[in-house]
Amino acid sequence: MNAPSPAPYLSVVIPFYNEEDNIEELHRRLKDVLARLGKTYEIVYIDDGSSDRTYAILRAIYEKDENVQVVKLRKNFGQTAGLQAGFDHARGEVIVTMDGDLQHDPAEIPQFLAKLDEGYDIVSGWRKERKDNLIVRKIPSWAANRMMKKLSGVQIHDFGTTFKAYRREAIKGLQLYGELHRFIPALISRTGVRIAELPISNIVRQKGKSKYGLSRVRRVFFDLLTVKFLISFIDRPLQIFGLIGVLFGGAGFLIALLLTVGFYAFGWNIRENLGNLLFSIFLMILGVFFVMTGLLAEMISRIYFQTHAIKIYSVDRVDSRVEDRAGRAG
């Protein structure tokens, strides 16, 4: 009977989507770096529903390298889902995430690990000198980073890069959706984790086609609002909805009170102020609506924290010697 192998020190998680031209070169560079670390490791590759030869290449690498496992998703769920699948299958004490397009240099991984050893829980890459397109990438990224820094209070410059290192306990129980992978440091900052930033090289893509464009700006903007809510009000939604409700309801009550005083004290004609009266009633109803929404959100929040086990992806198959051994042992 074969017992499951012990968990490695390091897990490197890399999602791929139609990156057949970059996989073998990335794997070669990655292996060169990891072999020199002197630490146990595993590589978790995720095929996020690619339509090219990505999975075939990953499967061939898995057959030759016992430190590799491959998670194949049923369709393209997006980078956030790909990273979540990687987190769920990674076993290391430290998890490093990277892009699969060779725009992140594996040679910088030791610097991330050294920074973690200084006592940090998360080390986030910082593309200090960006070489991306000004309109499509630089300006939207600059605006999103400034907004996220302001909304979250997390003092890092580059939320968007995937190149990060995490202590396993820092992201334990993390559940991602939407485009929230870029905001992980902000999402878990409320737990008191220590976050550091490390300048990294920004390499121009040499092969393959970029999956980023202006169409992502709208989604990122709304995810910014989502992150702010999750950071500040996820466990107390009544505070924000209740405040809005009190403001609307209070304004409606004051208008109604003013009309009542005017009617009895100054003989105001109600018919002439009917529009104002209806507006005050509308504001009070709106206030009650927001308070009730806050109460409902409180109940949903409690259910969320108690269940919190919904997956945002569906696995087609997993190529993993760990799971094979566990299956035989069972």
C-alpha positions as CSV (number, residue, x, y, z in Angstrom):
1,M,0.0,0.0,0.0
2,N,1.4,3.4,-1.0
3,A,1.0,6.2,1.4
4,P,0.4,9.7,0.1
5,S,3.7,11.6,-0.3
6,P,4.4,14.4,2.2
7,A,3.4,17.9,1.3
8,P,6.1,19.9,-0.4
9,Y,7.5,23.2,0.9
10,L,6.6,25.1,-2.3
11,S,3.8,24.9,-4.8
12,V,4.0,26.9,-8.0
13,V,0.6,27.5,-9.5
14,I,0.3,28.6,-13.2
15,P,-3.0,28.8,-15.2
16,F,-2.8,28.5,-18.9
17,Y,-5.3,29.5,-21.7
18,N,-4.1,28.8,-25.2
19,E,-0.4,29.1,-24.4
20,E,1.0,26.2,-26.4
21,D,3.9,28.3,-27.7
22,N,5.2,29.2,-24.2
23,I,4.6,26.1,-22.0
24,E,7.8,24.1,-22.7
25,E,10.1,27.1,-22.4
26,L,8.4,28.2,-19.2
27,H,8.7,24.7,-17.7
28,R,12.4,24.5,-18.6
29,R,13.2,27.8,-16.9
30,L,11.0,27.0,-13.9
31,K,12.7,23.6,-13.3
32,D,16.2,25.2,-13.5
33,V,15.2,27.6,-10.8
34,L,13.4,25.2,-8.5
35,A,16.2,22.6,-8.8
36,R,18.6,25.1,-7.3
37,L,16.4,26.1,-4.3
38,G,17.2,23.0,-2.3
39,K,13.5,22.7,-1.2
40,T,10.8,20.2,-1.9
41,Y,8.3,21.5,-4.5
42,E,5.5,20.8,-6.8
43,I,4.2,22.5,-10.0
44,V,0.4,22.8,-10.4
45,Y,-0.5,23.6,-14.0
46,I,-4.1,24.5,-14.8
47,D,-5.5,24.2,-18.3
48,D,-8.4,26.7,-18.3
49,G,-10.4,25.2,-21.2
50,S,-7.8,25.8,-23.9
51,S,-8.7,25.2,-27.5
52,D,-5.1,24.6,-28.8
53,R,-2.5,22.0,-27.8
54,T,-2.0,23.4,-24.3
55,Y,-3.4,20.3,-22.5
56,A,-1.6,17.8,-24.7
57,I,1.7,19.6,-23.9
58,L,1.0,19.8,-20.2
59,R,0.0,16.1,-20.2
60,A,3.3,15.2,-21.9
61,I,5.2,17.2,-19.2
62,Y,3.3,15.4,-16.5
63,E,4.3,12.0,-17.9
64,K,8.0,12.9,-17.6
65,D,8.1,15.0,-14.4
66,E,6.9,13.5,-11.1
67,N,6.7,17.0,-9.5
68,V,4.0,18.1,-11.9
69,Q,0.3,17.8,-11.6
70,V,-2.2,19.1,-14.2
71,V,-5.7,20.2,-13.6
72,K,-7.9,20.4,-16.7
73,L,-11.0,22.5,-16.5
74,R,-14.1,21.6,-18.6
75,K,-14.2,25.0,-20.3
76,N,-12.6,28.5,-20.1
77,F,-13.8,29.9,-16.7
78,G,-11.3,32.7,-16.6
79,Q,-8.0,33.4,-14.7
80,T,-9.7,33.8,-11.3
81,A,-11.2,30.4,-11.6
82,G,-7.9,28.9,-12.8
83,L,-6.1,30.3,-9.8
84,Q,-8.8,29.1,-7.5
85,A,-8.4,25.6,-8.9
86,G,-4.7,25.9,-8.4
87,F,-5.1,27.0,-4.8
88,D,-7.5,24.1,-4.1
89,H,-5.0,21.5,-5.5
90,A,-1.8,23.0,-4.2
91,R,-0.3,21.3,-1.1
92,G,2.8,23.5,-0.3
93,E,3.5,25.6,2.8
94,V,4.2,28.5,0.3
95,I,2.3,29.0,-2.9
96,V,3.7,31.1,-5.7
97,T,1.4,32.1,-8.6
98,M,2.5,33.2,-12.0
99,D,1.2,33.8,-15.5
100,G,1.9,31.3,-18.2
101,D,2.9,33.7,-21.0
102,L,6.6,34.1,-20.0
103,Q,6.0,37.7,-18.9
104,H,7.0,36.6,-15.4
105,D,10.6,35.5,-14.8
106,P,10.9,32.3,-12.8
107,A,14.4,33.4,-11.8
108,E,12.8,35.9,-9.4
109,I,11.0,33.2,-7.3
110,P,13.9,33.0,-4.8
111,Q,13.5,36.7,-4.1
112,F,9.9,36.2,-3.2
113,L,10.8,33.4,-0.9
114,A,13.5,35.5,0.8
115,K,11.0,38.2,1.4
116,L,8.5,35.8,3.0
117,D,11.3,34.7,5.3
118,E,11.5,38.3,6.6
119,G,8.1,37.6,8.3
120,Y,5.6,38.5,5.6
121,D,2.5,36.5,4.8
122,I,2.1,37.8,1.2
123,V,4.7,39.1,-1.2
124,S,3.2,40.9,-4.2
125,G,5.1,41.7,-7.4
126,W,5.4,45.3,-8.6
127,R,5.9,46.0,-12.3
128,K,7.7,49.2,-11.5
129,E,8.7,49.9,-15.1
130,R,5.8,48.7,-17.2
131,K,6.3,48.1,-20.9
132,D,2.7,47.6,-21.8
133,N,0.5,49.5,-24.3
134,L,-0.3,53.0,-22.9
135,I,-4.0,53.1,-23.7
136,V,-5.0,49.5,-23.3
137,R,-3.0,48.5,-20.3
138,K,-1.0,51.3,-18.6
139,I,-3.7,53.9,-18.0
140,P,-6.5,51.5,-16.9
141,S,-4.1,49.7,-14.6
142,W,-2.8,52.9,-13.1
143,A,-6.4,54.1,-12.4
144,A,-7.5,50.8,-10.9
145,N,-4.4,50.5,-8.7
146,R,-4.9,54.0,-7.4
147,M,-8.6,53.4,-6.6
148,M,-7.9,50.0,-5.0
149,K,-5.1,51.5,-2.9
150,K,-7.5,54.2,-1.7
151,L,-10.5,51.9,-1.1
152,S,-8.6,49.1,0.6
153,G,-5.9,51.0,2.5
154,V,-3.4,48.3,1.4
155,Q,-0.2,50.2,0.4
156,I,1.0,48.4,-2.7
157,H,1.4,49.8,-6.1
158,D,0.4,46.9,-8.4
159,F,-2.7,44.8,-7.5
160,G,-3.0,43.5,-11.0
161,T,0.0,41.2,-11.4
162,T,-0.5,37.5,-10.8
163,F,3.2,37.1,-9.7
164,K,2.8,36.7,-5.9
165,A,3.8,34.5,-3.1
166,Y,1.5,33.4,-0.2
167,R,1.9,31.5,3.0
168,R,-0.7,28.8,2.9
169,E,-2.4,29.8,6.1
170,A,-2.8,33.4,4.8
171,I,-5.2,32.3,2.0
172,K,-6.8,29.3,3.8
173,G,-10.5,29.3,3.0
174,L,-10.2,32.0,0.3
175,Q,-13.0,31.7,-2.3
176,L,-12.6,33.8,-5.5
177,Y,-15.0,34.8,-8.2
178,G,-15.3,37.4,-11.0
179,E,-12.0,39.1,-11.5
180,L,-11.1,39.1,-7.8
181,H,-7.8,37.3,-8.2
182,R,-6.0,40.6,-8.8
183,F,-7.3,41.9,-5.5
184,I,-6.3,39.0,-3.2
185,P,-4.1,41.2,-0.9
186,A,-6.9,43.6,-0.4
187,L,-9.5,40.9,0.2
188,I,-7.5,39.2,3.0
189,S,-6.0,42.4,4.4
190,R,-8.9,42.5,6.9
191,T,-7.5,39.4,8.6
192,G,-4.3,41.3,9.6
193,V,-1.8,39.6,7.3
194,R,1.5,41.2,6.6
195,I,2.0,42.3,3.0
196,A,5.2,43.3,1.2
197,E,5.9,44.4,-2.3
198,L,8.7,43.3,-4.5
199,P,9.8,45.0,-7.8
200,I,9.8,42.6,-10.7
201,S,10.8,42.8,-14.3
202,N,8.0,43.5,-16.8
203,I,8.8,41.3,-19.8
204,V,7.1,42.0,-23.2
205,R,5.2,38.9,-24.5
206,Q,7.2,37.2,-27.2
207,K,4.8,34.5,-28.4
208,G,1.1,33.9,-28.3
209,K,-1.7,36.4,-28.1
210,S,-2.6,38.6,-25.1
211,K,-5.9,37.9,-23.4
212,Y,-6.2,41.4,-22.0
213,G,-8.0,44.4,-23.5
214,L,-10.2,47.4,-22.8
215,S,-13.2,45.1,-22.4
216,R,-11.9,44.1,-19.0
217,V,-12.0,47.7,-17.6
218,R,-15.8,47.6,-16.9
219,R,-15.5,44.3,-15.0
220,V,-12.5,45.5,-13.0
221,F,-14.4,48.7,-12.0
222,F,-17.3,46.8,-10.6
223,D,-15.0,44.3,-8.9
224,L,-13.4,47.3,-7.2
225,L,-16.8,48.2,-5.7
226,T,-17.2,44.5,-4.7
227,V,-13.9,44.4,-3.0
228,K,-14.6,47.5,-1.1
229,F,-17.9,46.0,0.1
230,L,-16.2,42.7,1.0
231,I,-13.4,44.4,2.9
232,S,-15.6,46.9,4.9
233,F,-19.1,45.5,5.1
234,I,-19.3,41.8,4.3
235,D,-19.8,40.9,7.9
236,R,-21.9,43.9,8.7
237,P,-23.9,44.9,5.6
238,L,-26.7,46.6,7.7
239,Q,-24.2,49.3,8.5
240,I,-24.0,50.6,4.9
241,F,-27.6,49.8,3.8
242,G,-29.0,51.0,7.2
243,L,-27.1,54.3,6.9
244,I,-28.5,54.9,3.4
245,G,-31.9,54.0,4.6
246,V,-31.7,56.4,7.5
247,L,-30.6,59.2,5.3
248,F,-33.4,58.7,2.7
249,G,-36.0,58.0,5.4
250,G,-34.8,61.0,7.5
251,A,-34.9,63.3,4.5
252,G,-38.5,62.2,3.7
253,F,-39.6,62.6,7.3
254,L,-38.2,66.2,7.5
255,I,-39.9,67.2,4.3
256,A,-43.2,65.7,5.6
257,L,-42.7,67.5,8.9
258,L,-42.0,70.8,7.2
259,L,-45.2,70.4,5.1
260,T,-47.2,69.6,8.3
261,V,-45.9,72.6,10.2
262,G,-46.6,74.8,7.2
263,F,-50.2,73.5,6.8
264,Y,-51.1,74.1,10.5
265,A,-49.0,77.2,11.2
266,F,-49.0,79.0,8.0
267,G,-52.0,77.7,6.1
268,W,-50.1,76.1,3.3
269,N,-52.3,74.6,0.6
270,I,-51.7,70.8,0.5
271,R,-52.8,70.6,-3.1
272,E,-50.1,73.1,-4.1
273,N,-47.5,71.0,-2.3
274,L,-48.8,67.6,-3.3
275,G,-45.6,66.9,-5.3
276,N,-43.4,67.6,-2.3
277,L,-45.7,65.4,-0.1
278,L,-45.5,62.5,-2.5
279,F,-41.7,62.9,-2.8
280,S,-41.4,62.8,1.0
281,I,-43.5,59.6,1.1
282,F,-41.3,58.1,-1.6
283,L,-38.1,58.9,0.3
284,M,-39.5,57.3,3.5
285,I,-40.5,54.2,1.6
286,L,-37.1,54.1,0.0
287,G,-35.5,54.4,3.5
288,V,-37.5,51.4,4.7
289,F,-36.5,49.4,1.6
290,F,-32.8,50.0,2.3
291,V,-33.1,49.1,5.9
292,M,-34.9,45.9,5.0
293,T,-32.3,45.2,2.3
294,G,-29.6,45.6,5.0
295,L,-31.4,43.1,7.3
296,L,-31.7,40.6,4.4
297,A,-28.1,41.1,3.6
298,E,-27.2,40.4,7.2
299,M,-28.9,37.0,7.0
300,I,-27.3,36.2,3.6
301,S,-23.9,37.2,5.1
302,R,-24.4,34.7,7.9
303,I,-25.3,31.9,5.5
304,Y,-22.3,32.8,3.3
305,F,-19.9,32.4,6.2
306,Q,-21.5,29.2,7.3
307,T,-21.6,27.5,3.8
308,H,-18.8,29.1,1.8
309,A,-18.0,26.0,-0.2
310,I,-19.3,26.7,-3.7
311,K,-16.8,26.2,-6.6
312,I,-16.5,28.6,-9.5
313,Y,-15.0,26.0,-11.8
314,S,-15.6,22.5,-13.0
315,V,-12.8,20.0,-13.3
316,D,-12.6,17.7,-16.3
317,R,-9.7,15.6,-15.0
318,V,-6.7,15.8,-12.7
319,D,-3.3,14.3,-13.6
320,S,-1.7,13.9,-10.2
321,R,0.5,11.2,-8.8
322,V,-0.6,12.3,-5.3
323,E,-4.2,11.6,-6.0
324,D,-3.3,8.4,-7.8
325,R,-1.5,7.1,-4.7
326,A,-4.3,8.2,-2.4
327,G,-6.8,6.3,-4.6
328,R,-4.7,3.1,-4.5
329,A,-4.2,3.5,-0.8
330,G,-8.0,3.8,-0.4
